[in-house]
Amino acid sequence: MYRILLTNDDGFRSPGIRRMIDVLRRFSELTVICPEQQRSAAGLSVTLHKPLRVKKAYYREQLCYLVNGTTGDCVSLGLFHIMNKLPDMVISGINIGENVSLLEFFMSGTVAGALFAAVHNIPSISFSKSIPRADVIGGEVVKGGFRTASKIAGEITKYVLEEGMPENVDMLNVNFPKYIDGSTRIVATRLARLSLNTKVYIRYDPRGREYYWLWGEKFKSFAVGTDGYEVLQRNNISITPISLSSLSEYRGLERVNRMVEYLNDNIREILQ
């Protein structure tokens, strides 16, 4: 039986991870390790400034480990402490809210869970779902649609477990649209570069001192072929393959080497 580590960044009570538990434990030996509370937008961060603690809880007889840290902490503890053998795959999600574009890819805690596994050569998939309305950071969540999304996520997971990742692909980033029905298509995509305009909101406390809220306004349109275009404009499911080796751009090496040569030739003068 396949061994799967399941995590998220929305915490133990999220409908996304609970629907995935229902699906994944049907065909795998499942280990669930997730933050004990909401840790959205933490990216690939780990906790080094305080001790981590692990609690145990159950969802429909499934043991779940709850960590007082980030998704990166959860996967670290899973791979190198809690599990006695590395998993065949790490699944992260289903996230409450889509994670499209490079910006959200690197910002998302859910994506980070899969990315952390991929760095350690473990096949992984992150799942996220756009939602009609919700306060993603707060407590109000629209539960509708996660059961349907989890069925498709389960099939994607089984397929990759049985067939393997595509060549030179380390992980998949999958996004579901707000509404899924028989007309919804599944499309292979690339990451959009940006998905929102970052906004800084200025407020004042009772003593007149400034403080700030960071937020963003989602784009209305995206380039054809990107995850944002398919999920947010065409109401399709996007599967975006991620290759970690492609993060280093070899085509730029010639110009970088010229810069390195210049610096090496002038290092003595620079240090004077």
N, C-alpha and C positions, 0 to 999 in steps of 0.2 A: 504494500500500500504506500502511496506517495506521502511524503512528509511535507507539510506546509506550515509556515509561520505567517500568521495574520496579524496585522497591526493597522493603525490609523492615526489621525491627529485630532479627531473630534471627541475621543474618549469612549468609555465603556458603554454609555447609554445611547450612543448614536444609532439611529435606525440602519445606517449604512453598514456598520460592522456587524450588527445583529443579523441582518438578512444574509450577509456573507457567511456567518457562522452556520446558519441553517443549511446553506447550499454546500459549502466546502467539506463539512464533516461527513457528508454522504459518501465521498469517495477518497478521503484522505485521513491520515493521522494528523489532527489539527492541534497546533499550539497557538493560543491567543495571548498576545502581550500588547497592551495599549496604554496610553496615558490615562491617569485617573481623572483628569479633567481636560477641558478644551485647550489645545496647544496649536491652533491654526497659525499659519504664516511664520512658523519657527524655522522653516528651511532645514538644512542639514546641520543643525546645531546639536551639540552634546553638552552635558552638564559636568563641569569640572570644579565649580566653586562651592558645591554643597554635596552631602551624601545623598545617594539614591536609596529609596525604600520601595519595597514591593509588597503589595497586598494581594490577597486572593479573593475572587468573587466567582459566582456561577451565573451563567445564562442558559436556561433549559438544559441543565446538567453538564454544560461545557465549562470546564475550568478556565478562568481567565486571570492573567496576571496584570495587575494595575500598578503602573510606575509613576512616581511623582516627578516625572521629567518629560523630555521631548520624545518624539517618535524615533529619533536617532538613538536616544538612550534605550528605548524599548528593543530595537533591533540589535543593538550592541549586547544587551543582557541576554537576549534570546540566543544569539549565535555563539556567544562565548561563556555563557554560564547556565542558563536555564535548560536549554536543549542539550541532551547528551550526544547528539549527532546532528551535523548540519542538515538543514532542510533541503528538499529538492527544489523548492521555490518559496519566495517571499511574496505575499500579496498585501497590498496596502489600500485600504478603503472599505467601502465606497465613501468617498469624501462628500460632505454636504457642500455643494457648489462646485462648478467646473474649475479645472486647472489647465487652461489653454495658454499658449504662448510661452516664449522663453522666460518672460518676467514671472509668471505664475509657476512655471516649472521649477525655477530655482528658489522661489519664495515658499512654496507649499511644503508643509510638514508631511502630508500624505505622500507626495511624490518623493520626498527625502527618504522615507522608509524603504521604498523600492530602490532608490538610487544608492543608498548605503549598502544594500545587499549586492547590487550589481558591481560596485567597486570591489567587493570581496568575491567576485566571480560566481555569484549565485543568481540564477535566472529570476527575474522579478517583474511584477506588473503592478502599476498603480491605477486605481479606478476612481473616477470622480463623476459627479452628476450635477448638471445644472438644475436649479430648482425654481419653481414659479415665484415663490416669495418666502423670505425667511431672513431673520437676523443671523447671519452665519457665525458671528462672534458670540452672540447672546444665546438665550435659551429657547427661542421660538423656532421650531423646525417643522417644515412640511414633510410628512412621512410618505406621502403618496409617491409611487413610482420606484421606490427602492427595491421592492420585491421583484418587479419586472426586470429592473436593471441587474439584480443579483443573479437571475436565471441566465442572462446572457453572459455575465461575468464568469459564472461557473463554467459555461461551455468554452469560453476563451481560455480559461485556466486549464481545463482538461485537454484541450487541443494542444496547447504549448507543452504541457507535461508529456504528452504522448509523442508529439512530432518534434519537439525541441524548438528553441529559438531560431529564427532565421539567421543565416550566416552573417557574422559581424554585428549582430544586434545583441545588446546586453540587457535591455529592458524594454517594456512597452508602456506607454502612457495612454490610457483609454479614458475617453470622456463620453458621457451619455447626455443627450439633450433633455430639455424639460419634460417633454412628452414622448413616450415610446409606444408605437402601435405597429400594425402589420405593414404599414408603408415606410417605416423607418429603415434606412439603409445603413450598412456598416462600410466605412470608407477608410482606406489607408491615407494618412495625411503627413504633413510636416508641421513643425512648430511655427506658429506666427511669432514675429519678433516681440511685439507689444500687444497688450489686450486692454489696457486702460490708461487713462490720464491720471497721474498721481496728483492728489490735492492735499494741501496743508490748510487745515482749519484752525484759526486762532481764536482762543477763548481766554477769559480772565477769571481768576479765582476771587473770592471775597476781599482779598487784600490788594487787588488790582494787578497782580502779577500774571504775565502771559503764560499760557500753556497751549499745547498743540495736539490736534488729532490728525493722524495720517489716514487718508482714505483714497478712493479712486472712482472714476466714472468709466464704466465699460464702453468700449468702442461699439459703434453700431454696424460697422462693416469691416471685413477682413479680406486679405488677398485670397483669390481662388486657390484651392489646394491645401490650405492651412487648416489646422484643427479648429480655430475660431470660426472660420467660414462654414465648415460642415456642421458643427455643433450648434452655433448660435444663429446662423442665418438659414441653414437648410434643414435643421432639426434631425440631423443624422448622428450616428455614433462614429467617433473618430478613434482610430488606432494609430498611434504615432510611434514608430520604431526609434529607439535611442541607441546610438553607438558611442561609447565613451572614448574610443580611440579617435573619433572625429573632433573631439573638443580641442585638440592641438592641430593647428592649421599648417600643414607642410608646405603649401604653396607660398607661404610668407617667409619661409626659411632663408631664401636668398637675400632679401632685404634685411632680415634680422642679422644674418651673418655679416653683412656690410657694417651694421651698427656695432656688432661685437668686435669686428676687426678695428674699427675706428677707436673704440674705447680701450682696447688692449694696446694700441699704438700710442695712446695719449694718457695712459693711466698715471704716469709719473707727474705730468703737468697738472692733471686733475687733482692729485693729492697734495700738491704744493700749497 
